[in-house]
């Protein structure tokens, strides 16, 4: 009997499994689901990190421009006659 046939025969008799066999099967299901969740979590964290870096790169120019405008505005205020 090949491995595939043994597996199929075992699945057909799931109702005949005793408690330790059911626990072991359930344990494998939990391990598989946990592994899938871990891979999904790591993937999502990487995607979130890349988006955060992209936002940082895109907004850095705006921040620098705003600082330049602020300095220019401060320079204009110091030249106005009302501050004398």
Secondary structure, DSSP 8 states (H G I E B T S, - for coil): --HHHHHHHHHHTGGG--HHHHHHHHHHHHHHHHHHHHHHHHHHHHHHHHHHHHHHHHHHHHHHHHHHHHHHHHHHHHHSGGG-
